[in-house]
Amino acid sequence: MSAKRLLAFATHVLLLAFLTAGHAFAIGEDEFLDPHVAFKYTATADPTKVTIEWQAAKGYYLYQKRMGLSSATPGVTVGDSVYPAGEIHKDEFFGEQTVFRNSFKVTAPLSGAKAGDTVALKIKWKGCADAGLCYPPTTWDANVKVAAAATTTATPSKADEAFGKNKATPAVAGEDEFLPVDEAFALTADAKSRNEVALDWRIADGYYLYKERIKLEPADSSTVGSLSLPKGEPHHDDYFGEQEVYHQSLDGTFSVPNGAKNVTFKVTYQGCAEAGLCYPPQTRQLTVSLENAPAATAAGAASSSSATSGYVSEQDSLADLIKHGNLAWVLLVFFGIGLGLAFTPCVFPMVPILSGIIAGSGENVSTRRSFLLSLSYVLGMSFTYTSAGIIAALVGGGLNLQAMFNTPWVLVVFALMFVALAASMFGFYTIQMPSFIQTRLTDSSNNQRAGTYIGVAVMGLLSALIVSACAAPALVAALATIAQTGDVLRGGSALFSMSLGMGVPLLLVGTSLGTLLPRAGAWMDMVKNLFGVAFIGVATWMISRIAPGWLSMLGWAVTALLAAWFLWRGISKPTTGRTIARALGVVAAAYGAVLVVGAALGSSNPLAPIPQLAAREAKLPFKRFKTLAELQAEVAAASKAGKPVMVDFYADWCISCLEMEHKSFSEPEVQKALENVVLLQADVTANDDEDKKLYVHFQIPGPPTIAFYGPDGQERRNFRVVGFMKAAEFAAVVRQAVAPATSTAQ
């Protein structure tokens, strides 16, 4: 099978796997009615009441406890709704419920409006189809013009008496007259989308819930995000002091892993009656099915941010572009972003890898051949980034391919592979190995020298997995789009276009080598040897992620001394070129010697080998945590003290993390902006189960990611920082993200 057919086959398999797994409705989604068709309504009003006449389609019904009516017009108030007698429905999840079918009428008292006014209403509902589909809790907006009052409204109409009233009885003195806790605080849970669950409390009149007493935790092996709650009403409590409480109703949301079929969790809450009774804390274990939930929307993804402002993060802006922008413009923008990423430290190691492969072609190298080899390498790299990104987004659950391929054994294996390739560039194999291993190494090396396009594409594929692109807003935007909407075409196309942009400098460098490289002779031998040295440098760069500092320094010293050796002896005839090469060799030898001294002095930075001479950086005083529970405890403690929090995700193998540490965190303007901020850091180098739970909780692909919590203990998600950000820009983001709650909407 040709490489072209193999690539097409792999693409078709990936798309087919998504299409068969992405929409798991028990019954065809198209067989159910649109909610506006399944549940029609007509709203009318006079100065004393609002009337909603509902018409549920045959086979559909509405839950009484999930219905609500409120005013969105300042100064206008809608009272408690009056419902007709419904039918009792045995619900698998909620027990016995009162539901309404066919035609029915709901009324509610209205105050603050006069005839001729237009009142904005919020109509809340949740309904299901008998065939098995339940719609998520929904709120519709409606505008109703207030008509002149009827002359007979002073006394209840027979119709109103027939409908009856289903209103919670206010609490009065005497404990026997208080409502049972499940009636005072009726809790239900539903899947708002495939990765978000909504909790809803219907709170009876005269009762309230404490915000600080509401806790969410996973049950069994389920993983859940933090519970996002709205701002409550201020309340002075004789026992707990100043508190936030909720009356009438409360809606909260939390995130769940992508791809999960259901989630089981525990909710703890506590409330009181205004007449004097406080209930003990209640804990409920609930299970919510996610299989039939709709895909997440952009609005739903943004709702978990507790504070929003005019600021929109780069990744959110790019995600919106992917979802709604012209596809050609999306591809162009992401190509340009990839071009910019090509000049980051994460991509630099690919230059010597590709250059060494082309130089290994020896006399066979030409401009055309160099271009085709470079194109094969770039396409292999692009295919890897795209397919790995799609898989990671669809699978979710903490899958971090970057971390998986930066484990010690993988890095050691690939470092040894580059050492073997370097040996082939030096022209010999002197290591004593079993013959069958040496034969395979030699064959592999010869294939690379022969420059087979499939072999070079495979090298591009492997390089992408090991070198790996820095986490960047564009990458996060594409992954979020695929995970939330399931749109593999737009998200995958953006990833592929970004990868091609990253490959443009590689194409230019690789193609130019076809013209610049000498065809044969001493110069060509020296060039090949120097590219072998570059392979040793790549191997050292990989090992330095897991090796102690002194060993990493010695590795760079060996690289420099090898370069000095080949530069000194590369050209035998006395020419200007030899003089220049030997001068460079002396410099390389001196640098290698300094690196050895630096290793002995305890340095781990090859760019500042003598620690006593290096400028000392002022480091941020991060407090490290490991588990999600530890993070929540730290955020709660900071919130109690009225302080904001910054959470930094760090890993030893993350190059952008080190950039942030040395180029941004150390700058005075950043440190000044963070003076009164609690600094927390998650070291996710190990990529273990606890680290994966953090990835799922924050819905991120990996480090570097920086999250901010306000003094209210809620994450301000729109201020998340992904990838490296320059000090001045980062300081500006910090100042907005940690501003008092009054400057941001709640």
C-alpha positions in Angstrom: 0.0 0.0 0.0 1.4 3.4 -1.0 2.1 6.1 1.6 -0.7 8.2 0.1 -3.3 5.4 0.4 -2.1 4.6 3.9 -2.5 8.2 5.0 -6.0 8.3 3.5 -7.0 5.0 5.1 -5.8 6.1 8.5 -7.7 9.4 8.2 -10.9 7.6 7.2 -10.6 5.2 10.1 -10.1 8.1 12.6 -13.2 9.9 11.3 -15.3 6.7 11.3 -14.3 6.0 14.9 -15.4 9.5 15.9 -18.7 9.4 14.0 -19.6 6.1 15.5 -18.7 7.1 19.1 -19.5 10.8 19.3 -23.3 10.7 19.4 -24.7 7.9 21.7 -28.4 8.6 21.8 -30.5 5.5 22.6 -33.0 6.5 19.9 -32.2 8.5 16.8 -31.8 12.1 17.8 -33.8 13.2 14.7 -36.9 11.3 15.9 -37.6 13.7 18.8 -39.3 17.0 18.4 -37.6 20.3 18.8 -38.3 21.7 22.3 -40.2 24.7 20.8 -42.5 22.2 19.0 -42.8 19.7 21.9 -43.7 22.4 24.4 -45.6 25.4 23.1 -46.9 28.2 25.3 -48.8 31.5 25.2 -48.2 34.2 27.8 -50.8 36.9 28.8 -50.9 39.3 31.6 -53.0 41.9 33.3 -51.9 44.2 36.2 -52.6 41.5 38.8 -51.4 38.3 37.3 -49.5 36.5 34.6 -51.0 33.5 32.8 -49.0 30.9 30.8 -51.0 28.5 28.7 -49.0 25.4 27.9 -49.5 22.8 25.1 -47.4 19.7 25.4 -47.2 17.5 22.3 -48.6 14.0 22.5 -46.0 11.7 24.3 -44.3 14.6 26.0 -44.7 16.0 29.6 -43.3 18.7 31.9 -42.2 18.4 35.5 -44.0 20.7 37.9 -41.0 20.9 40.3 -38.7 22.0 37.4 -41.0 24.8 36.3 -40.6 28.5 37.3 -41.6 32.0 36.4 -39.9 35.2 37.2 -39.6 38.8 36.0 -36.5 40.2 34.2 -38.0 43.8 34.3 -36.7 46.0 37.1 -39.4 46.9 39.6 -41.8 44.2 38.4 -42.3 41.1 40.6 -43.8 37.8 39.7 -45.1 35.8 42.8 -45.4 32.1 43.3 -46.9 30.1 40.5 -50.3 28.4 40.9 -50.5 25.0 39.1 -53.4 22.8 38.1 -53.7 19.2 39.4 -51.2 17.1 37.4 -50.7 13.4 37.1 -48.4 11.4 39.3 -45.5 10.0 37.3 -43.0 7.4 38.6 -39.6 8.6 37.6 -36.6 6.2 37.5 -34.3 8.9 38.9 -36.5 11.4 40.8 -39.1 9.1 42.3 -42.7 10.1 42.2 -43.2 13.4 40.4 -46.1 15.6 39.4 -46.1 16.1 35.6 -48.4 17.9 33.1 -49.5 16.7 29.7 -51.5 18.1 26.9 -53.0 21.6 27.6 -52.8 23.2 31.0 -52.6 26.7 32.5 -50.2 28.2 35.1 -50.9 31.6 36.8 -48.8 33.8 39.1 -49.5 37.1 40.8 -48.0 40.2 39.2 -47.0 43.5 40.9 -45.3 46.6 39.8 -46.8 46.7 36.3 -49.7 48.7 34.8 -51.8 48.3 31.7 -49.8 48.9 28.5 -46.4 48.0 30.0 -44.3 45.3 28.4 -42.8 42.8 31.0 -39.8 40.6 30.3 -40.4 37.1 31.7 -38.1 34.2 32.4 -39.9 30.9 31.9 -38.1 27.9 33.4 -39.0 24.3 32.4 -37.8 20.8 32.1 -39.6 18.1 30.1 -39.2 14.6 28.7 -40.5 12.4 26.0 -42.1 9.0 26.9 -39.8 7.4 24.3 -36.8 8.1 26.6 -35.3 11.6 25.8 -35.1 14.2 28.6 -34.4 17.8 27.6 -31.9 19.7 29.8 -33.3 22.3 32.2 -34.1 25.4 30.0 -35.1 29.0 30.5 -36.9 30.8 27.8 -37.2 34.6 27.5 -40.7 36.0 26.8 -42.1 39.5 26.5 -45.7 40.0 27.4 -47.8 43.2 27.1 -50.0 43.9 30.2 -53.7 44.2 29.3 -56.3 46.1 31.2 -57.4 44.3 34.4 -60.6 42.2 34.4 -63.4 43.5 36.6 -63.9 40.2 38.4 -60.3 39.7 39.5 -61.1 40.6 43.1 -62.5 37.2 43.8 -61.1 33.9 42.6 -62.6 32.5 39.4 -64.0 29.1 39.2 -61.2 28.2 36.8 -58.6 29.2 39.5 -60.4 27.1 42.1 -60.5 24.1 39.7 -56.7 24.5 39.1 -56.0 24.6 42.9 -52.9 26.0 44.4 -49.7 24.1 44.9 -47.7 26.5 47.0 -45.3 25.6 49.8 -46.7 26.5 53.3 -44.5 29.1 55.0 -42.8 27.9 58.2 -44.4 28.8 61.5 -43.4 28.3 65.1 -43.7 24.7 66.2 -41.4 22.1 64.8 -44.1 19.8 63.6 -45.3 22.4 61.2 -42.0 22.7 59.4 -41.6 21.0 56.0 -39.6 17.7 55.6 -36.1 18.6 54.4 -36.6 17.1 51.0 -39.6 19.3 50.4 -38.0 22.4 51.8 -34.9 21.9 49.6 -35.9 19.7 46.6 -32.7 18.7 44.8 -32.5 17.4 41.2 -29.5 16.8 38.9 -29.4 16.7 35.1 -26.8 16.5 32.3 -26.6 20.0 30.8 -24.2 18.6 28.2 -21.9 15.7 27.7 -19.3 17.2 30.0 -21.4 19.4 32.3 -24.0 18.6 35.0 -26.5 21.0 36.4 -27.8 20.8 40.0 -31.1 22.5 40.8 -32.6 23.3 44.3 -36.2 24.4 44.5 -36.4 26.1 47.9 -39.7 26.5 49.6 -41.0 29.9 50.8 -39.5 30.9 54.2 -36.5 28.6 53.8 -32.9 29.3 52.6 -29.6 27.4 51.9 -26.1 28.4 53.0 -23.6 28.8 50.2 -20.6 27.8 52.3 -22.4 24.6 53.4 -22.7 23.3 49.8 -20.0 20.8 49.0 -19.5 18.5 46.0 -17.3 15.3 45.9 -17.0 12.3 43.6 -18.4 8.9 44.6 -16.8 5.6 43.5 -14.3 6.2 40.6 -16.1 9.2 39.1 -14.2 12.4 38.6 -16.0 15.8 38.9 -14.9 19.4 38.6 -15.5 22.2 41.1 -19.1 23.3 41.7 -19.8 26.7 40.2 -22.5 28.7 42.2 -23.9 32.2 41.7 -23.5 35.0 44.2 -25.9 34.6 47.1 -27.8 37.1 49.2 -26.1 38.6 52.3 -27.5 37.1 55.6 -26.4 37.7 59.2 -26.5 34.4 61.1 -26.4 34.3 64.9 -24.1 31.2 64.8 -22.1 31.5 61.6 -21.8 35.3 61.3 -22.1 37.0 57.9 -23.2 34.4 55.3 -24.4 34.2 51.7 -27.7 32.3 51.3 -30.1 31.4 48.6 -33.9 31.7 48.5 -36.5 30.3 46.1 -34.1 28.5 43.8 -30.4 27.7 43.2 -28.7 26.5 40.1 -25.1 25.2 40.0 -23.0 23.4 37.5 -19.8 21.3 37.5 -17.7 19.7 34.8 -17.2 16.0 34.1 -14.6 14.1 32.0 -15.2 14.0 28.2 -16.4 10.6 27.1 -17.9 9.5 30.4 -21.2 7.6 30.2 -22.4 8.6 33.6 -21.2 10.3 36.7 -21.8 9.5 40.4 -21.3 12.1 43.0 -22.2 13.3 46.5 -23.7 16.7 47.4 -23.8 18.0 50.9 -25.9 21.1 51.8 -27.5 22.7 54.8 -30.4 25.1 55.1 -32.8 26.7 57.6 -36.3 28.0 58.0 -36.7 31.7 58.7 -39.0 30.8 61.6 -36.1 29.4 63.5 -35.4 25.8 62.6 -32.0 24.8 61.1 -31.8 21.3 59.5 -28.7 19.2 60.0 -26.3 18.9 57.0 -27.8 16.6 54.3 -25.7 14.4 51.9 -27.2 13.0 48.8 -25.6 10.5 46.4 -26.7 11.0 42.8 -26.0 9.4 39.4 -26.5 11.3 36.2 -26.4 9.6 32.7 -24.4 11.6 30.1 -25.0 9.4 27.1 -28.1 11.2 25.8 -27.0 14.7 26.7 -26.4 17.3 24.0 -22.9 18.3 23.0 -21.5 21.3 24.9 -22.0 24.7 23.5 -19.7 27.7 23.6 -22.0 29.4 26.1 -22.1 26.3 28.2 -18.3 26.1 28.3 -18.0 29.6 29.4 -20.6 29.4 32.1 -18.2 27.7 34.5 -16.3 31.0 34.9 -17.5 32.6 38.0 -16.4 36.0 37.0 -16.5 37.5 33.5 -15.4 40.9 32.1 -14.5 42.4 28.8 -11.3 40.4 28.8 -11.4 37.3 26.6 -8.4 34.9 26.7 -6.6 34.1 23.5 -7.6 30.5 23.5 -11.3 31.4 24.0 -11.2 33.8 21.1 -9.5 31.3 18.9 -12.0 28.6 19.9 -14.9 30.9 18.9 -13.1 31.6 15.6 -12.9 27.8 14.9 -16.6 27.3 15.7 -18.1 30.2 13.9 -15.5 31.7 11.5 -15.0 31.2 7.8 -13.1 28.0 7.4 -10.6 29.5 4.9 -9.9 32.3 7.4 -9.5 29.8 10.2 -6.9 27.9 8.3 -5.0 31.1 7.4 -5.0 32.3 11.0 -3.8 29.0 12.4 -1.1 28.7 9.7 0.2 32.1 10.8 0.1 31.0 14.5 2.0 27.8 13.6 4.6 29.9 11.8 5.1 31.9 15.0 5.4 28.7 17.0 8.2 27.5 14.7 10.5 30.0 16.4 9.9 28.8 19.9 12.4 26.6 21.8 10.0 23.7 21.6 10.5 23.4 17.8 14.2 24.3 17.6 15.4 20.7 18.1 13.7 19.6 14.9 16.1 21.7 12.9 19.2 19.6 13.6 17.1 16.4 13.3 15.9 17.2 9.8 19.2 18.8 8.7 21.1 15.7 9.9 18.8 13.4 7.9 19.3 15.5 4.8 23.1 15.7 5.3 23.1 11.9 5.7 22.0 11.6 2.1 25.6 12.4 1.2 26.3 12.7 -2.5 22.6 12.0 -3.3 21.5 15.4 -1.9 20.0 17.9 -4.3 17.6 20.9 -4.0 14.7 18.8 -5.2 15.5 15.8 -3.1 16.1 18.0 0.0 12.7 19.7 -0.5 10.9 16.3 -0.9 12.7 14.9 2.2 11.8 18.0 4.2 8.2 17.8 3.0 8.0 14.2 4.1 9.3 15.1 7.5 6.9 18.0 7.9 3.9 16.0 6.8 4.8 13.2 9.2 5.1 15.8 12.0 1.8 17.4 11.0 -0.1 14.1 10.8 1.1 13.3 14.3 0.1 16.6 15.8 -3.3 16.4 14.2 -4.2 12.8 14.9 -2.8 12.9 18.4 -4.7 16.1 19.2 -8.0 14.7 17.9 -7.6 11.5 19.9 -6.7 13.4 23.0 -9.7 15.7 22.6 -12.1 12.9 22.0 -10.9 10.5 24.7 -10.3 13.2 27.3 -10.1 11.9 30.9 -6.6 13.3 31.5 -5.0 11.9 28.4 -1.8 13.9 27.9 0.2 12.6 25.0 3.0 15.1 25.7 3.5 13.8 29.2 3.2 10.1 28.1 6.1 10.5 25.6 8.2 12.4 28.1 8.5 9.5 30.5 12.1 8.4 31.4 12.2 5.1 29.5 10.8 6.7 26.3 13.3 9.6 26.5 16.2 7.1 27.1 15.2 4.9 24.2 15.0 7.9 21.8 18.2 9.5 23.1 20.0 6.2 22.4 18.5 6.2 18.9 19.9 9.7 18.2 23.3 8.6 19.6 23.1 5.6 17.1 22.3 8.0 14.3 25.2 10.2 15.3 27.5 7.3 15.2 26.4 6.6 11.6 27.1 10.3 10.8 30.6 9.8 12.2 31.0 6.9 9.9 31.5 4.0 12.2 29.9 1.6 14.8 32.4 0.5 17.5 30.0 -0.3 20.3 29.9 -4.0 21.1 26.3 -5.3 20.6 24.8 -8.6 19.6 25.0 -8.9 15.9 21.2 -8.9 15.3 20.8 -5.6 17.1 23.8 -4.1 15.4 22.5 -5.2 12.0 19.1 -3.6 12.7 20.7 -0.4 13.8 22.9 -0.4 10.7 19.9 -1.1 8.4 17.9 1.7 10.1 20.8 4.1 9.7 21.4 3.2 6.1 17.7 3.8 5.4 18.0 7.2 6.8 21.1 7.9 4.7 19.3 6.6 1.7 16.7 9.2 2.5 13.6 7.0 1.9 10.6 9.3 2.1 8.6 6.9 4.3 11.5 6.6 6.7 11.9 10.4 6.9 8.1 10.8 7.5 8.4 8.2 10.3 11.2 10.3 11.8 9.0 13.4 11.6 6.2 11.4 13.3 8.5 10.3 16.1 10.1 13.7 16.5 6.7 15.3 16.9 5.9 12.9 19.7 9.1 13.3 21.6 10.0 17.0 20.9 6.3 18.0 21.1 4.9 21.4 20.4 4.6 23.8 23.3 1.2 24.1 24.8 -0.2 27.2 23.2 -3.6 29.0 23.1 -4.2 27.8 19.5 -3.6 24.2 20.5 -6.0 24.5 23.5 -8.6 26.2 21.3 -8.6 23.4 18.7 -8.7 20.6 21.4 -11.5 22.4 23.2 -13.5 22.8 20.0 -13.3 19.1 19.2 -14.0 18.0 22.8 -17.0 20.4 23.3 -18.7 20.3 19.9 -17.3 17.0 18.4 -16.4 19.0 15.2 -13.4 17.0 14.1 -13.3 18.6 10.6 -12.9 22.2 11.8 -10.8 21.4 14.9 -8.6 18.9 13.1 -8.2 21.2 10.1 -7.0 24.0 12.4 -4.5 21.7 14.0 -3.2 20.5 10.6 -2.9 24.1 9.3 -1.0 25.1 12.5 1.3 22.1 12.0 2.1 23.1 8.4 2.9 26.6 9.6 5.3 25.2 12.1 6.9 23.2 9.3 7.6 26.1 6.9 11.0 27.1 8.5 11.9 23.4 8.4 11.1 23.3 4.7 13.2 26.4 4.0 16.2 25.1 6.0 16.0 21.6 4.6 15.6 22.8 1.0 18.4 25.2 1.3 20.7 22.4 2.3 20.3 20.9 -1.1 22.1 24.0 -2.5 24.5 24.8 0.4 25.9 21.4 1.2 29.1 20.4 -0.7 28.7 17.3 -2.8 31.9 15.4 -1.6 35.3 15.8 -0.1 36.6 17.0 3.3 34.0 19.7 3.7 31.2 17.3 3.3 32.7 14.9 5.8 33.1 17.7 8.3 29.5 18.8 7.8 28.2 15.3 8.3 30.3 14.9 11.5 29.0 18.2 12.8 25.4 17.1 12.2 26.3 14.0 14.1 27.3 16.3 16.9 24.0 18.0 16.6 22.3 14.6 17.1 24.4 14.2 20.3 23.0 17.6 21.4 19.4 16.5 20.7 20.0 13.3 22.8 21.5 15.5 25.6 18.5 17.8 25.4 16.2 14.9 25.9 18.1 13.3 28.8 18.4 16.7 30.5 14.7 16.6 31.3 15.1 13.6 33.6 18.9 13.6 34.5 20.4 15.5 37.5 21.9 18.9 36.7 25.6 17.8 36.7 25.0 14.9 34.3 23.1 17.2 31.9 26.1 19.7 32.1 28.5 16.9 31.3 26.4 15.9 28.3 26.6 19.4 26.9 30.3 19.4 27.6 30.7 16.2 25.5 28.7 17.8 22.7 30.9 20.9 22.7 34.2 19.0 22.9 33.1 16.7 20.0 32.3 19.8 18.0 35.8 21.2 18.8 37.4 17.9 17.7 35.7 17.7 14.3 36.2 21.5 13.6 39.9 21.2 14.4 40.6 18.1 12.3 37.9 18.5 9.6 40.1 20.3 7.0 43.7 19.2 6.5 44.8 21.7 3.8 45.8 25.1 5.1 43.1 27.5 3.8 41.1 30.4 5.2 38.2 27.9 5.8 40.5 25.7 8.0 41.6 28.8 10.0 38.0 29.8 10.7 37.0 26.2 11.5 39.9 25.8 14.0 39.1 29.1 15.6 35.6 28.0 16.2 36.9 24.7 17.5 39.0 26.5 20.1 35.9 28.4 21.2 33.9 25.2 21.4 36.7 23.5 23.4 36.9 26.4 25.8 33.1 26.3 26.3 33.2 22.6 26.9 35.9 23.0 29.6 33.8 25.7 31.3 30.8 23.4 31.3 32.9 20.7 33.0 33.9 23.3 35.7 30.3 24.4 36.0 29.1 20.8 36.6 31.7 20.5 39.4 30.4 23.7 40.9 26.8 22.5 40.9 25.4 24.4 37.9 22.6 23.0 35.8 22.2 25.8 33.3 24.5 25.4 30.2 23.8 29.1 29.3 25.1 30.2 32.7 27.6 27.5 33.6 29.4 29.3 36.4 26.7 29.8 39.1 28.7 32.3 41.1 28.8 34.6 38.0 25.2 34.1 37.0 22.7 36.8 37.9 20.4 35.5 40.6 16.7 35.4 39.7 14.0 36.4 42.3 11.7 33.4 42.3 8.1 33.4 43.3 7.3 31.6 46.6 5.0 28.9 45.2 3.4 26.4 47.6 3.1 23.1 45.8 0.1 20.8 46.0 -0.5 17.3 44.6 -4.2 16.5 44.8 -7.5 18.1 43.9 -8.5 18.0 47.5 -5.4 19.9 48.6 -6.1 22.5 45.9 -9.7 23.0 47.1 -8.6 23.3 50.7 -6.0 26.0 49.8 -8.5 27.9 47.7 -11.0 27.8 50.5 -8.5 29.0 53.0 -7.5 31.9 50.7 -11.1 32.8 50.1 -11.7 32.9 53.9 -8.8 35.3 54.2 -10.2 37.4 51.3 -7.2 36.7 49.0 -7.1 35.7 45.3 -5.2 32.6 44.1 -2.9 31.9 41.2 -2.5 28.2 40.2 0.5 27.3 38.0 0.8 23.9 36.3 4.5 23.0 36.0 6.5 20.0 34.7 10.3 19.4 34.4 9.9 18.5 30.7 7.8 21.6 29.9 10.0 24.1 28.1 7.5 26.9 28.2 7.2 26.4 32.0 10.9 27.1 32.3 10.5 30.1 30.0 7.7 31.5 32.3 9.9 30.9 35.3 13.0 32.6 34.0 11.6 35.3 31.8 8.3 36.3 33.3 7.9 35.2 37.0 11.3 36.7 37.8 10.4 40.2 36.5 9.7 42.9 39.1 6.4 44.1 37.5 5.0 40.5 37.7 6.1 40.0 41.2 4.6 43.4 42.2 1.2 42.4 40.6 1.3 39.1 42.6 2.2 40.7 46.0 -1.1 39.9 47.7 -1.9 36.7 45.8 -1.7 33.2 47.2 0.7 31.3 44.8 0.0 27.6 44.3 1.9 25.2 41.9 1.0 21.7 40.7 4.1 19.7 39.6 2.6 17.3 37.0 6.0 15.9 35.9 5.0 12.4 36.9 1.7 12.5 34.9 0.2 10.1 37.5 -3.4 9.5 38.4 -3.6 12.6 40.7 -2.2 14.7 37.9 -4.7 13.4 35.5 -7.5 14.3 37.9 -6.3 17.8 37.9 -6.2 17.8 34.0 -9.9 16.6 34.0 -10.9 19.1 36.7 -9.5 22.1 34.7 -10.2 20.6 31.3 -6.7 21.2 30.0 -4.3 19.2 27.9 -1.3 19.9 30.1 1.3 22.5 31.2 1.9 25.3 31.1 -1.5 26.6 32.2 -2.1 29.3 34.8 -5.5 29.7 36.4 -6.8 32.5 38.7 -9.3 32.4 41.6 -11.0 35.5 42.9 -11.3 36.3 46.6 -14.7 34.7 46.5 -13.0 31.3 45.8 -14.4 31.0 42.3 -12.2 30.5 39.3 -12.1 33.4 36.8 -11.8 31.1 33.8 -11.7 33.8 31.1 -8.3 34.9 32.5 -6.5 31.5 32.0 -3.1 31.8 30.6 -1.8 29.0 28.3 1.8 28.8 27.1 4.5 31.4 27.5 3.5 35.0 27.9 5.9 38.0 28.1 6.3 39.7 31.5 4.5 43.0 30.7 1.5 41.2 29.1 1.3 38.7 31.9 1.4 41.4 34.6 -1.5 43.2 32.9 -3.5 39.9 32.9 -2.7 39.3 36.6 -3.9 42.8 37.6 -7.3 42.2 36.0 -7.7 38.6 37.2 -7.1 39.3 40.9 -9.1 42.5 41.0 -11.8 42.8 43.6 -15.1 41.2 42.8 -16.8 44.5 42.4 -14.9 45.1 39.2 -16.1 41.9 37.6 -19.5 40.6 37.1 -20.6 37.8 39.3 
